[in-house]
Amino acid sequence: MTRFHTYLKRHTEALVKDVGITAACELTGKSKATLGRYYSEDAEHSGRFMPVDAVAALEAAASHPHVTAALAELRGATFSLGQDEGSGSGNVNSDVVQLSQRFAQLMAEYHESIQDGTISANEARRLLAETTQLQKVLLRMKLHLEGDVTY
């Protein structure tokens, strides 16, 4: 299984767990076993992925569009729901301050994680969360820069 397949399967699992397995079964009309196969990393299920209509139904009920965001990230794109607090306020200067603060938090988290020479799965999740927050600040900064440009 490629790295991309694993990435999508893990985000599919996060989506199902976000909604709840019972609710996911009801929303998609799929059984628990079928949903489990969609995010299973076993070799026998490596080619199985959740259908787009099922993803759409689950993401409508989820707190975050896990699979859609993962697909955007795999393509090198950024994804924003436009609901980020403060996205309409502030300016580039406040974005730079927030960017430096977030980067400092990321580096502090990295320093703490690497002290024993390895990064555990839990530490990787915390680093990923900080990286996602940093990405949000960069996106907000990009939007402010695009808004400040006069043509």
ABEGO torsion letter per residue (X at the ends): XBAAAAAAAAAAAAAAAAAEAAAAAAAAGBBAAAAAAAABABAAAAABBBBAAAAAAAAAABABBAAAAAAAAAAGBBBBAGABBGAABEBAAAAAAAAAAAAAAAAAAAAAAAAAGBBBAAAAAAAAAAAAAAAAAAAAAAAAAAAABBX
